[in-house]
Amino acid sequence: MEQHIFGVTEVNNLVKLLLDNEPMLQNICVRGELSNYKMYPSGHHYFTLKDPEGALRCVMFKGSAMRLRFRPENGMKVLVTGRVTVFPRDGAYQLYCNTMTPEGAGDLAVAFEQLKARLYAEGLFDPAHKKPLPPYPEKIAIVTSSAGAAVHDMIRILRRRYPIAKVILLPVRVQGAEAPPEIAGAIRYANRWKVGDLIITGRGGGSMEDLWAFNDERVARAIYDSELPVISAVGHEPDVTISDFVADARASTPSNAAEIAVPDQAELLRWLRGAEERMEQSESQRLAAMRQRLDALASKRVMRDHLAYVQDKRMELVHVQQRLGDLSGAAVARKRQKFSELAASLDAMSPLKVLGRGYAMAQNEAGQILKSHRDVTAGERVSVTLGEGGFTCTVDKPFGKEKSK
């Protein structure tokens, strides 16, 4: 019998047929470590699953990849389900994946931690970016489901605590694939049109899948970009979502969010009454002090006798005038005595006193005083001043005591 010769494509098709007809390979679950993970612009994901002894090529097409709720990374241990078959063109068999979940942890838990770490690194959780809540909001925008019990609890508490605030409900879905874009859109709408002074967004309790809309990156970025302060109120006390980290304030429950958002009118009334009492006491004390001062002024002499002040000042003026007169008289006496002393000293030094005792003063024609016989020559005219009058004479012969040699 002659042996049949197969073409390459025939062999590949035969292998594909055999694999496709093996039920065990049509919905197989494989455990392995991700390697060479690549995401192409087409949306398809290509990677290799490996263990210590082998490797398996895998592909996950766009339709299946869009259902992933975490970001696969090299080195991550996963469980993959799908079918094993051959691509006839290259003859290589590979696993066509339908689902992928992290081993040892749910895919939602991994996705939560991955997004949390990435947004933290970008600074979306930075306390410096968080805005203070308005102490007395006039309008409050609530972004939540209109059918849930959470919105009714919040409205009831807001009306009880602070009824003057206006509540604006922006109804959205809070569960399912459509919820994240609706929540993010409502937050942006509230900011664009300044619907309220602050925003409360959240929902009642549920499973991690039920609360997943508030772990969506689109919602997180809408809260971060909000110019209005945002309170995140998702689930119960143990529930923690990405929106709690990004929001300006976190409430443990929607009811707690309503309590955080507004003051309690009962406490405000108590504070106002206390302030009123303090103001009354302060004014009473001020009026009492003013009355006491008025009584003190009324008891003064000037209020009883209007001319008393003028008379007192007149007496003071007379006293000042007397003191000024006494001071000026004493000053004049001292000056007069000083003048007499100086005049006596000057008179004692006067040359006229010397002339009065019989001395005379001789001057040449130039008016210079003659102190020596050498200051004149024979025939020179000299004026002589006496104690009374004087005369002019002509020098006959100068004489004097010559210095000994």
URTA-V534343 format. One line per field, one symbol per residue. phi: phi as a letter, one per 20 degrees, with the letter a starting at -180 (. if undefined). Layout:
phi: ???
This chain:
phi: .fffdeegffffffffffffeegfeebedcdadfblfcdegfnedcaceccfdabcfcbcfggfffefdbdfcgnfecdcdrcdbdegfdmeebeeedcbcffnbffffffffffgffffffnfdfgfefeffffcfecceddaffeeffffffffffffebfffeddedfbedbofefgffffffffffffdlfbebcdcraffrffffefgedeffffffffeffefcdecdmdgffccffffeffbddfbgfffffffcfeffffffffffffffffffffffffffffffffffeffffecfefffffffffffffffffffffffffffffffffffffffffefffffffeoeccdcffenefedbffeccfnfecedddgcmrbdbdfebfbrefffe
